[in-house]
Amino acid sequence: MPSAHTARRMFGLTEPICLATYLADEPNEELAALGHRTYWDGYFASRAAPLGRVPAEVVHAAFYSFADGEAARHIPSAWATVPPEESFAAWRRGSVAALRRILGAELSGSPGVARAADLLTTAATSAPTEGRVMYAGMRTLEVPGDPLTRLWQSATTLREHRGDGHVTALLTERIGGTEAHLLSALDMGVHPPETFGRVHHLPAARLADVMSGLRRRGLVDDDGWLTDAGREVTARVEALTDELAAPPYAALSDAELDELVAELEPLSTVMTAAWSQ
């Protein structure tokens, strides 16, 4: 069985590829052209699309990290005029267009991308789906023929697999979605954590209540910083997340894993540089 270290290494290499979906302009432009009015309409409509036309409560449960009511502001209304599958197709199309632009024609069309896509697809389509709601949804999608599109979809599928495991790790430590964002912000040195981008829009009373709960558990001190116990919980969550993210890579031999790392490294380097600008 591949190690947690392997899973962490692969996450570091694939995450810059996945970030094209969230940081580049092209996916938003594609979704806006369909009629989605806001970034979050497009986000919820597209990311939830592989689940089918499920209620907002199901999306809220699967995404886990959003505050009460956030999913319901977009689901099912975002699907009222744009079918889920069209939203996802636009999301993928824009993401791949961003990758092609940032990587350049030579690199994005290289044999290395095709080989990385093949190996990553093997990993992404091999793990058990039980208990992995978002991953299972992605597994229902047809594997694309275009190598760069296949690379994006496989990386995104593995990201959802890891995300499902992360939810399990958070549940194990009794950490809710908003709590997870605040602890993560503090772990990154963001203080006060209520200013963190993923939660700063929430009502002040809601954030104060969550912070009070973290203080009562001894995870945050009176000044709003992580305690030793808080750092230990954060470390355990990340360690279990890595452990649970390892199974897909059992489909690859050691030699294939080494080859995959070698093919992904130049892609990851270019993408990471683009996000740091």
VOMI-648114 format. One record per residue (C-alpha): residue number from 1; residue in three letters; x, y, z. Coordinates in Angstrom, 2 decimals, always signed. Each point is the difference from the previous one (the first is absolute). Layout:
// residues N
{i->NUM | aa->ALA | px->X | py->Y | pz->Z}
...
// end
This chain:
// residues 277
{i->1 | aa->MET | px->+0.00 | py->+0.00 | pz->+0.00}
{i->2 | aa->PRO | px->+1.39 | py->+3.44 | pz->-0.91}
{i->3 | aa->SER | px->+0.93 | py->+2.16 | pz->+2.96}
{i->4 | aa->ALA | px->-1.52 | py->+3.18 | pz->+1.33}
{i->5 | aa->HIS | px->+3.23 | py->+1.66 | pz->-1.17}
{i->6 | aa->THR | px->-0.82 | py->-1.04 | pz->-3.58}
{i->7 | aa->ALA | px->-3.49 | py->+1.45 | pz->+0.30}
{i->8 | aa->ARG | px->+1.37 | py->+3.30 | pz->+1.34}
{i->9 | aa->ARG | px->+2.57 | py->+0.14 | pz->-2.80}
{i->10 | aa->MET | px->-2.64 | py->-0.62 | pz->-2.67}
{i->11 | aa->PHE | px->-2.28 | py->+2.63 | pz->+1.53}
{i->12 | aa->GLY | px->+2.80 | py->+2.54 | pz->-0.23}
{i->13 | aa->LEU | px->+0.49 | py->-0.82 | pz->-3.68}
{i->14 | aa->THR | px->-3.65 | py->-0.12 | pz->-1.07}
{i->15 | aa->GLU | px->-1.47 | py->+2.85 | pz->+2.03}
{i->16 | aa->PRO | px->+1.59 | py->+2.75 | pz->-2.17}
{i->17 | aa->ILE | px->-1.73 | py->-1.62 | pz->-2.99}
{i->18 | aa->CYS | px->-3.37 | py->-0.09 | pz->+1.78}
{i->19 | aa->LEU | px->+0.32 | py->+3.63 | pz->+1.06}
{i->20 | aa->ALA | px->-0.53 | py->+1.10 | pz->-3.60}
{i->21 | aa->THR | px->-3.68 | py->-0.68 | pz->+0.67}
{i->22 | aa->TYR | px->-0.14 | py->+2.42 | pz->+2.91}
{i->23 | aa->LEU | px->+2.59 | py->+2.67 | pz->-0.79}
{i->24 | aa->ALA | px->-0.03 | py->+0.46 | pz->-3.78}
{i->25 | aa->ASP | px->-2.43 | py->+2.20 | pz->-1.93}
{i->26 | aa->GLU | px->-0.98 | py->-2.51 | pz->-2.68}
{i->27 | aa->PRO | px->-2.31 | py->-2.22 | pz->+2.09}
{i->28 | aa->ASN | px->-1.90 | py->+3.03 | pz->+1.30}
{i->29 | aa->GLU | px->-0.33 | py->+1.40 | pz->-3.50}
{i->30 | aa->GLU | px->-1.40 | py->-3.29 | pz->-1.30}
{i->31 | aa->LEU | px->-2.51 | py->-0.19 | pz->+2.85}
{i->32 | aa->ALA | px->-1.04 | py->+3.63 | pz->-0.37}
{i->33 | aa->ALA | px->-0.62 | py->-0.60 | pz->-3.71}
{i->34 | aa->LEU | px->-2.49 | py->-2.71 | pz->+1.00}
{i->35 | aa->GLY | px->-1.89 | py->+2.48 | pz->+2.14}
{i->36 | aa->HIS | px->+1.37 | py->-0.59 | pz->+3.50}
{i->37 | aa->ARG | px->-0.15 | py->+3.37 | pz->+1.73}
{i->38 | aa->THR | px->+2.71 | py->-0.39 | pz->+2.64}
{i->39 | aa->TYR | px->+3.17 | py->-1.98 | pz->+0.67}
{i->40 | aa->TRP | px->-1.77 | py->-2.04 | pz->+2.68}
{i->41 | aa->ASP | px->-2.97 | py->-0.83 | pz->-2.22}
{i->42 | aa->GLY | px->+2.44 | py->-1.50 | pz->-2.47}
{i->43 | aa->TYR | px->+2.07 | py->-1.70 | pz->+2.68}
{i->44 | aa->PHE | px->-2.90 | py->-1.80 | pz->+1.67}
{i->45 | aa->ALA | px->-1.71 | py->-0.84 | pz->-3.29}
{i->46 | aa->SER | px->+3.16 | py->-1.50 | pz->-1.47}
{i->47 | aa->ARG | px->+1.69 | py->-1.73 | pz->+2.90}
{i->48 | aa->ALA | px->-3.26 | py->-1.59 | pz->+1.16}
{i->49 | aa->ALA | px->-1.02 | py->-1.03 | pz->-3.51}
{i->50 | aa->PRO | px->+1.47 | py->-3.55 | pz->+0.14}
{i->51 | aa->LEU | px->-2.34 | py->-0.71 | pz->+2.94}
{i->52 | aa->GLY | px->-3.05 | py->+0.57 | pz->-2.21}
{i->53 | aa->ARG | px->-2.98 | py->+2.21 | pz->+0.88}
{i->54 | aa->VAL | px->+0.23 | py->-0.55 | pz->+3.74}
{i->55 | aa->PRO | px->-1.49 | py->+2.41 | pz->+2.58}
{i->56 | aa->ALA | px->+2.07 | py->+2.73 | pz->+1.60}
{i->57 | aa->GLU | px->+0.15 | py->-2.03 | pz->+3.22}
{i->58 | aa->VAL | px->+1.91 | py->-2.75 | pz->-1.80}
{i->59 | aa->VAL | px->+2.43 | py->+2.47 | pz->-1.57}
{i->60 | aa->HIS | px->+0.52 | py->+1.62 | pz->+3.40}
{i->61 | aa->ALA | px->+0.78 | py->-3.39 | pz->+1.55}
{i->62 | aa->ALA | px->+2.36 | py->-1.04 | pz->-2.80}
{i->63 | aa->PHE | px->+1.90 | py->+3.31 | pz->-0.19}
{i->64 | aa->TYR | px->+0.11 | py->+0.15 | pz->+3.83}
{i->65 | aa->SER | px->+2.03 | py->+3.20 | pz->+0.32}
{i->66 | aa->PHE | px->-2.72 | py->+2.56 | pz->-0.73}
{i->67 | aa->ALA | px->-2.12 | py->+1.69 | pz->+2.65}
{i->68 | aa->ASP | px->-3.68 | py->-0.81 | pz->+0.42}
{i->69 | aa->GLY | px->-2.10 | py->+1.42 | pz->-2.81}
{i->70 | aa->GLU | px->+2.84 | py->+0.72 | pz->-2.43}
{i->71 | aa->ALA | px->-0.72 | py->-2.94 | pz->-2.31}
{i->72 | aa->ALA | px->-3.72 | py->+0.82 | pz->+0.04}
{i->73 | aa->ARG | px->+0.70 | py->+3.46 | pz->-1.40}
{i->74 | aa->HIS | px->+1.21 | py->-1.64 | pz->-3.22}
{i->75 | aa->ILE | px->-1.51 | py->-3.49 | pz->-0.18}
{i->76 | aa->PRO | px->-2.35 | py->-0.74 | pz->-1.71}
{i->77 | aa->SER | px->-0.50 | py->+3.52 | pz->-1.38}
{i->78 | aa->ALA | px->+3.32 | py->-0.08 | pz->-1.91}
{i->79 | aa->TRP | px->-1.34 | py->-3.03 | pz->-1.91}
{i->80 | aa->ALA | px->-3.34 | py->+1.61 | pz->-0.83}
{i->81 | aa->THR | px->+1.10 | py->+1.23 | pz->-3.43}
{i->82 | aa->VAL | px->+3.36 | py->-1.77 | pz->-0.45}
{i->83 | aa->PRO | px->-0.01 | py->-3.81 | pz->+0.33}
{i->84 | aa->PRO | px->+2.68 | py->-1.37 | pz->+2.35}
{i->85 | aa->GLU | px->+1.84 | py->-1.86 | pz->-2.75}
{i->86 | aa->GLU | px->+0.31 | py->+3.20 | pz->-2.06}
{i->87 | aa->SER | px->+1.41 | py->+1.88 | pz->+2.96}
{i->88 | aa->PHE | px->+2.57 | py->-2.71 | pz->+0.65}
{i->89 | aa->ALA | px->+0.98 | py->-0.13 | pz->-3.68}
{i->90 | aa->ALA | px->+0.58 | py->+3.77 | pz->-0.02}
{i->91 | aa->TRP | px->+1.95 | py->-0.20 | pz->+3.28}
{i->92 | aa->ARG | px->+2.24 | py->-2.71 | pz->-1.46}
{i->93 | aa->ARG | px->+0.36 | py->+1.76 | pz->-3.34}
{i->94 | aa->GLY | px->+1.07 | py->+3.25 | pz->+1.65}
{i->95 | aa->SER | px->+2.38 | py->-1.78 | pz->+2.36}
{i->96 | aa->VAL | px->+1.73 | py->-1.81 | pz->-2.85}
{i->97 | aa->ALA | px->+0.20 | py->+3.22 | pz->-2.02}
{i->98 | aa->ALA | px->+1.76 | py->+1.63 | pz->+2.96}
{i->99 | aa->LEU | px->+2.45 | py->-2.90 | pz->+0.25}
{i->100 | aa->ARG | px->+0.72 | py->+0.19 | pz->-3.72}
{i->101 | aa->ARG | px->+0.65 | py->+3.74 | pz->+0.21}
{i->102 | aa->ILE | px->+2.23 | py->-0.16 | pz->+3.06}
{i->103 | aa->LEU | px->+1.99 | py->-3.09 | pz->-1.01}
{i->104 | aa->GLY | px->+0.39 | py->+1.16 | pz->-3.59}
{i->105 | aa->ALA | px->-0.62 | py->-1.95 | pz->-3.18}
{i->106 | aa->GLU | px->+3.24 | py->-1.97 | pz->+0.07}
{i->107 | aa->LEU | px->-0.26 | py->-1.24 | pz->+3.59}
{i->108 | aa->SER | px->-3.79 | py->-0.51 | pz->+0.06}
{i->109 | aa->GLY | px->+0.20 | py->-2.12 | pz->-3.14}
{i->110 | aa->SER | px->+3.09 | py->-1.94 | pz->+0.99}
{i->111 | aa->PRO | px->+0.34 | py->-3.79 | pz->+0.31}
{i->112 | aa->GLY | px->+0.68 | py->+0.60 | pz->+3.70}
{i->113 | aa->VAL | px->-3.50 | py->+1.40 | pz->+0.52}
{i->114 | aa->ALA | px->-1.52 | py->-2.98 | pz->-1.78}
{i->115 | aa->ARG | px->+2.01 | py->-2.45 | pz->+2.09}
{i->116 | aa->ALA | px->-0.79 | py->+1.83 | pz->+3.24}
{i->117 | aa->ALA | px->-3.69 | py->+0.01 | pz->-0.95}
{i->118 | aa->ASP | px->+0.06 | py->-3.76 | pz->-0.63}
{i->119 | aa->LEU | px->+1.69 | py->-0.81 | pz->+3.31}
{i->120 | aa->LEU | px->-2.12 | py->+2.45 | pz->+2.00}
{i->121 | aa->THR | px->-3.16 | py->-1.40 | pz->-1.57}
{i->122 | aa->THR | px->+1.00 | py->-3.50 | pz->+1.05}
{i->123 | aa->ALA | px->+0.34 | py->+1.22 | pz->+3.57}
{i->124 | aa->ALA | px->-3.15 | py->+2.12 | pz->-0.07}
{i->125 | aa->THR | px->-2.23 | py->-2.81 | pz->-1.27}
{i->126 | aa->SER | px->+1.26 | py->-2.81 | pz->+2.23}
{i->127 | aa->ALA | px->-0.86 | py->+0.79 | pz->+3.62}
{i->128 | aa->PRO | px->-3.10 | py->-1.24 | pz->+1.87}
{i->129 | aa->THR | px->-2.88 | py->+2.49 | pz->-0.04}
{i->130 | aa->GLU | px->-1.66 | py->-1.07 | pz->+3.26}
{i->131 | aa->GLY | px->-0.34 | py->+2.97 | pz->+2.33}
{i->132 | aa->ARG | px->+1.35 | py->+2.34 | pz->-2.69}
{i->133 | aa->VAL | px->-3.01 | py->+1.97 | pz->-1.24}
{i->134 | aa->MET | px->+1.73 | py->+2.67 | pz->-2.06}
{i->135 | aa->TYR | px->+2.54 | py->-2.47 | pz->-1.36}
{i->136 | aa->ALA | px->-2.76 | py->-2.41 | pz->-0.96}
{i->137 | aa->GLY | px->-1.77 | py->+2.77 | pz->-1.88}
{i->138 | aa->MET | px->+3.16 | py->+0.80 | pz->-1.99}
{i->139 | aa->ARG | px->+0.48 | py->-3.68 | pz->-0.78}
{i->140 | aa->THR | px->-3.34 | py->-0.06 | pz->-1.85}
{i->141 | aa->LEU | px->+1.37 | py->+2.39 | pz->-2.62}
{i->142 | aa->GLU | px->+1.32 | py->-1.26 | pz->-3.31}
{i->143 | aa->VAL | px->+3.80 | py->+0.14 | pz->-0.23}
{i->144 | aa->PRO | px->+0.92 | py->+2.66 | pz->-2.60}
{i->145 | aa->GLY | px->+2.07 | py->-0.86 | pz->-3.04}
{i->146 | aa->ASP | px->+2.00 | py->+3.23 | pz->-0.15}
{i->147 | aa->PRO | px->+3.14 | py->-0.47 | pz->+2.14}
{i->148 | aa->LEU | px->-0.05 | py->+3.42 | pz->+1.69}
{i->149 | aa->THR | px->-3.71 | py->-0.31 | pz->+0.77}
{i->150 | aa->ARG | px->+0.62 | py->-3.49 | pz->+1.34}
{i->151 | aa->LEU | px->+2.83 | py->+1.33 | pz->+2.16}
{i->152 | aa->TRP | px->-2.25 | py->+2.71 | pz->+1.48}
{i->153 | aa->GLN | px->-2.91 | py->-2.36 | pz->+0.63}
{i->154 | aa->SER | px->+2.18 | py->-2.66 | pz->+1.63}
{i->155 | aa->ALA | px->+1.74 | py->+2.57 | pz->+2.20}
{i->156 | aa->THR | px->-3.38 | py->+1.41 | pz->+1.00}
{i->157 | aa->THR | px->-1.37 | py->-3.48 | pz->+0.69}
{i->158 | aa->LEU | px->+2.94 | py->-0.71 | pz->+2.30}
{i->159 | aa->ARG | px->-0.54 | py->+3.37 | pz->+1.66}
{i->160 | aa->GLU | px->-3.58 | py->-0.98 | pz->+0.81}
{i->161 | aa->HIS | px->+1.20 | py->-3.40 | pz->+1.26}
{i->162 | aa->ARG | px->+2.40 | py->+1.79 | pz->+2.33}
{i->163 | aa->GLY | px->-2.74 | py->+2.44 | pz->+1.01}
{i->164 | aa->ASP | px->-2.33 | py->-2.83 | pz->+0.97}
{i->165 | aa->GLY | px->+2.76 | py->-1.42 | pz->+2.20}
{i->166 | aa->HIS | px->+0.62 | py->+3.43 | pz->+1.49}
{i->167 | aa->VAL | px->-3.65 | py->+0.17 | pz->+1.03}
{i->168 | aa->THR | px->+0.41 | py->-3.37 | pz->+1.71}
{i->169 | aa->ALA | px->+3.07 | py->+1.30 | pz->+1.84}
{i->170 | aa->LEU | px->-1.85 | py->+3.12 | pz->+1.13}
{i->171 | aa->LEU | px->-2.97 | py->-2.03 | pz->+1.19}
{i->172 | aa->THR | px->+2.36 | py->-2.26 | pz->+1.94}
{i->173 | aa->GLU | px->+1.27 | py->+3.05 | pz->+1.90}
{i->174 | aa->ARG | px->-3.51 | py->+1.52 | pz->+0.27}
{i->175 | aa->ILE | px->+1.04 | py->+3.05 | pz->-2.04}
{i->176 | aa->GLY | px->-2.76 | py->+1.70 | pz->-1.98}
{i->177 | aa->GLY | px->+0.45 | py->+1.76 | pz->-3.33}
{i->178 | aa->THR | px->+0.26 | py->+3.55 | pz->+1.35}
{i->179 | aa->GLU | px->+2.21 | py->-1.20 | pz->+2.85}
{i->180 | aa->ALA | px->+2.28 | py->-1.66 | pz->-2.55}
{i->181 | aa->HIS | px->+0.43 | py->+3.27 | pz->-1.90}
{i->182 | aa->LEU | px->+0.82 | py->+1.93 | pz->+3.16}
{i->183 | aa->LEU | px->+2.52 | py->-2.58 | pz->+1.19}
{i->184 | aa->SER | px->+1.56 | py->-0.14 | pz->-3.47}
{i->185 | aa->ALA | px->+0.26 | py->+3.78 | pz->-0.09}
{i->186 | aa->LEU | px->+1.79 | py->+0.04 | pz->+3.35}
{i->187 | aa->ASP | px->+2.28 | py->-2.82 | pz->-1.12}
{i->188 | aa->MET | px->+0.98 | py->+2.21 | pz->-2.98}
{i->189 | aa->GLY | px->+0.61 | py->+2.97 | pz->+2.28}
{i->190 | aa->VAL | px->-3.16 | py->+1.94 | pz->-0.89}
{i->191 | aa->HIS | px->-1.08 | py->+2.03 | pz->+3.03}
{i->192 | aa->PRO | px->-2.68 | py->+0.74 | pz->+0.89}
{i->193 | aa->PRO | px->-1.25 | py->-3.13 | pz->-1.76}
{i->194 | aa->GLU | px->-3.42 | py->+1.59 | pz->-0.53}
{i->195 | aa->THR | px->+1.61 | py->+2.04 | pz->-2.82}
{i->196 | aa->PHE | px->+0.79 | py->-3.17 | pz->-1.98}
{i->197 | aa->GLY | px->-1.46 | py->+0.18 | pz->-3.51}
{i->198 | aa->ARG | px->-2.15 | py->-3.11 | pz->+0.28}
{i->199 | aa->VAL | px->-1.85 | py->+1.23 | pz->+3.10}
{i->200 | aa->HIS | px->+0.34 | py->+3.79 | pz->+0.21}
{i->201 | aa->HIS | px->-3.42 | py->+0.50 | pz->-1.58}
{i->202 | aa->LEU | px->-1.81 | py->-1.94 | pz->+2.72}
{i->203 | aa->PRO | px->-1.93 | py->+1.88 | pz->+2.70}
{i->204 | aa->ALA | px->+2.26 | py->+1.23 | pz->+2.80}
{i->205 | aa->ALA | px->-2.21 | py->-1.66 | pz->+2.60}
{i->206 | aa->ARG | px->+0.35 | py->-3.34 | pz->-1.75}
{i->207 | aa->LEU | px->+3.80 | py->+0.27 | pz->-0.13}
{i->208 | aa->ALA | px->+0.14 | py->+1.10 | pz->+3.63}
{i->209 | aa->ASP | px->-2.06 | py->-3.01 | pz->+1.02}
{i->210 | aa->VAL | px->+2.30 | py->-2.39 | pz->-1.87}
{i->211 | aa->MET | px->+3.10 | py->+1.60 | pz->+1.50}
{i->212 | aa->SER | px->-1.54 | py->-0.29 | pz->+3.47}
{i->213 | aa->GLY | px->-0.55 | py->-3.70 | pz->-0.60}
{i->214 | aa->LEU | px->+3.64 | py->-0.46 | pz->-1.03}
{i->215 | aa->ARG | px->+1.10 | py->+1.80 | pz->+3.17}
{i->216 | aa->ARG | px->-2.20 | py->-2.20 | pz->+2.17}
{i->217 | aa->ARG | px->+1.63 | py->-3.06 | pz->-1.54}
{i->218 | aa->GLY | px->+3.45 | py->+1.42 | pz->+0.70}
{i->219 | aa->LEU | px->+0.94 | py->+0.18 | pz->-3.68}
{i->220 | aa->VAL | px->+0.30 | py->+3.81 | pz->-0.08}
{i->221 | aa->ASP | px->+1.28 | py->+2.26 | pz->+2.77}
{i->222 | aa->ASP | px->-1.46 | py->+3.25 | pz->+1.32}
{i->223 | aa->ASP | px->+1.97 | py->+2.02 | pz->-2.56}
{i->224 | aa->GLY | px->-1.40 | py->-2.01 | pz->-2.89}
{i->225 | aa->TRP | px->+3.10 | py->-2.09 | pz->-0.78}
{i->226 | aa->LEU | px->+0.36 | py->-3.76 | pz->-0.23}
{i->227 | aa->THR | px->+0.89 | py->-1.78 | pz->+3.22}
{i->228 | aa->ASP | px->+2.22 | py->-3.07 | pz->+0.09}
{i->229 | aa->ALA | px->-3.18 | py->-2.08 | pz->-0.01}
{i->230 | aa->GLY | px->-1.25 | py->+1.91 | pz->-3.04}
{i->231 | aa->ARG | px->+3.23 | py->-0.65 | pz->-1.87}
{i->232 | aa->GLU | px->-0.17 | py->-3.68 | pz->+0.89}
{i->233 | aa->VAL | px->-3.55 | py->-0.29 | pz->-1.32}
{i->234 | aa->THR | px->+0.95 | py->+1.77 | pz->-3.23}
{i->235 | aa->ALA | px->+3.00 | py->-2.29 | pz->-0.44}
{i->236 | aa->ARG | px->-2.13 | py->-3.12 | pz->+0.60}
{i->237 | aa->VAL | px->-2.58 | py->+1.12 | pz->-2.55}
{i->238 | aa->GLU | px->+2.67 | py->+0.55 | pz->-2.65}
{i->239 | aa->ALA | px->+1.73 | py->-3.30 | pz->+0.78}
{i->240 | aa->LEU | px->-3.23 | py->-1.99 | pz->-0.28}
{i->241 | aa->THR | px->-0.94 | py->+1.88 | pz->-3.17}
{i->242 | aa->ASP | px->+3.29 | py->-1.06 | pz->-1.59}
{i->243 | aa->GLU | px->-0.46 | py->-3.58 | pz->+1.16}
{i->244 | aa->LEU | px->-3.52 | py->-0.20 | pz->-1.42}
{i->245 | aa->ALA | px->+1.13 | py->+1.58 | pz->-3.29}
{i->246 | aa->ALA | px->+2.54 | py->-2.75 | pz->-0.74}
{i->247 | aa->PRO | px->-2.17 | py->-2.88 | pz->-1.39}
{i->248 | aa->PRO | px->-0.31 | py->+1.27 | pz->-3.62}
{i->249 | aa->TYR | px->+3.75 | py->-0.23 | pz->-0.48}
{i->250 | aa->ALA | px->+0.02 | py->-3.73 | pz->+0.80}
{i->251 | aa->ALA | px->-1.01 | py->-0.47 | pz->-3.66}
{i->252 | aa->LEU | px->+3.44 | py->+1.20 | pz->-1.08}
{i->253 | aa->SER | px->+3.30 | py->-1.80 | pz->+0.36}
{i->254 | aa->ASP | px->+2.94 | py->+1.73 | pz->+1.68}
{i->255 | aa->ALA | px->+1.51 | py->+0.60 | pz->-3.42}
{i->256 | aa->GLU | px->-3.25 | py->+1.51 | pz->-1.29}
{i->257 | aa->LEU | px->-0.25 | py->+2.25 | pz->+3.07}
{i->258 | aa->ASP | px->+3.53 | py->+1.24 | pz->-0.63}
{i->259 | aa->GLU | px->-0.88 | py->+0.61 | pz->-3.64}
{i->260 | aa->LEU | px->-3.17 | py->+1.86 | pz->+0.95}
{i->261 | aa->VAL | px->+1.92 | py->+2.26 | pz->+2.39}
{i->262 | aa->ALA | px->+2.58 | py->+0.72 | pz->-2.70}
{i->263 | aa->GLU | px->-2.69 | py->+0.92 | pz->-2.54}
{i->264 | aa->LEU | px->-2.02 | py->+2.12 | pz->+2.42}
{i->265 | aa->GLU | px->+2.89 | py->+1.99 | pz->+1.46}
{i->266 | aa->PRO | px->+0.52 | py->+2.36 | pz->-2.98}
{i->267 | aa->LEU | px->-3.76 | py->+0.57 | pz->-0.29}
{i->268 | aa->SER | px->-0.34 | py->+0.70 | pz->+3.70}
{i->269 | aa->THR | px->+2.96 | py->+2.39 | pz->-0.08}
{i->270 | aa->VAL | px->-1.53 | py->+2.10 | pz->-2.77}
{i->271 | aa->MET | px->-3.44 | py->+0.04 | pz->+1.60}
{i->272 | aa->THR | px->+1.36 | py->+0.86 | pz->+3.44}
{i->273 | aa->ALA | px->+1.93 | py->+2.91 | pz->-1.48}
{i->274 | aa->ALA | px->-3.17 | py->+1.28 | pz->-1.67}
{i->275 | aa->TRP | px->-1.92 | py->+0.04 | pz->+3.29}
{i->276 | aa->SER | px->+2.80 | py->+1.78 | pz->+1.85}
{i->277 | aa->GLN | px->-0.06 | py->+3.03 | pz->-2.32}
// end
